[in-house]
Amino acid sequence: MNHVRSQAATCPDQRFILVGYSQGANVVDNSIGISSAGAPVGNPIVATIPTALEPKVAAVLLFGNPIRAIGKSVTGTYQSRTPDICADGDPVCESGGTDTLAHLSYRDDADTAATFAAGKV
């Protein structure tokens, strides 16, 4: 959050795309105000994007997001800006998932996510 605040102060017209994979998705979840506590690698919220900077976040790209395994998802302000991609069978983001290799398969989703983000900036 310190980096986002600093960049926003230095470059007031800058837009942000937040990206997280697996445990990094937990960090991003927390930064947008969604607790990942209770997820396989979850943590309580430590810091969030300040309300004044929310409009500068163009997109939030999540891959293998652990909060999905506990029935949570991105809601509210960021919902329409967030593709939350979970591969079929990925045990990190799919409750009951058993395909550990699925958790390593997100490379193929990068183009789709990048296209989504480009359409938001």
C-alpha positions, -999 to 999 in steps of 0.1 A, spaced: 0 0 0 29 23 6 40 19 -30 5 26 -43 2 57 -22 37 69 -32 30 64 -69 -3 81 -67 13 111 -51 42 112 -76 20 106 -107 -15 118 -100 -29 106 -133 -15 70 -129 -39 41 -129 -32 8 -112 -38 -28 -120 -35 -50 -90 -25 -86 -97 -22 -116 -74 -16 -153 -78 -23 -178 -50 -10 -162 -18 -5 -130 -37 -42 -130 -44 -48 -130 -7 -26 -100 -4 -46 -82 -31 -79 -93 -15 -68 -78 18 -57 -46 0 -92 -41 -14 -108 -47 20 -117 -84 18 -103 -105 46 -86 -138 36 -86 -151 72 -97 -187 71 -84 -194 36 -56 -220 32 -30 -193 32 -51 -164 45 -44 -135 67 -63 -107 84 -65 -73 67 -34 -52 75 -37 -23 51 -62 -13 24 -63 10 -6 -74 44 7 -109 53 -5 -96 83 -24 -74 60 -45 -101 34 -53 -110 51 -86 -74 49 -97 -75 10 -96 -85 1 -131 -85 -36 -127 -78 -64 -101 -66 -97 -117 -67 -127 -94 -55 -162 -102 -59 -193 -79 -75 -171 -52 -77 -190 -19 -108 -171 -6 -129 -189 -32 -122 -222 -15 -140 -208 16 -170 -195 -4 -159 -158 -6 -154 -136 -36 -147 -100 -45 -178 -79 -40 -186 -43 -39 -165 -15 -54 -141 -38 -72 -164 -66 -83 -169 -53 -119 -132 -47 -123 -121 -82 -111 -118 -114 -131 -112 -140 -104 -99 -170 -123 -99 -205 -107 -88 -235 -128 -111 -265 -126 -99 -288 -98 -75 -263 -83 -75 -272 -46 -63 -238 -35 -94 -220 -49 -120 -247 -55 -135 -263 -24 -130 -301 -29 -105 -296 -57 -79 -323 -60 -58 -314 -91 -26 -298 -77 -13 -293 -112 -43 -271 -120 -28 -246 -96 1 -242 -119 -19 -238 -151 -27 -200 -150 -1 -191 -177 -28 -197 -203 -52 -172 -186 -27 -143 -187 -37 -131 -222 -74 -130 -213 -67 -112 -180 -44 -87 -198 -70 -80 -224 -96 -74 -197 -72 -50 -179 -64 -31 -211 -101 -25 -216 -103 -9 -182 -75 16 -185 
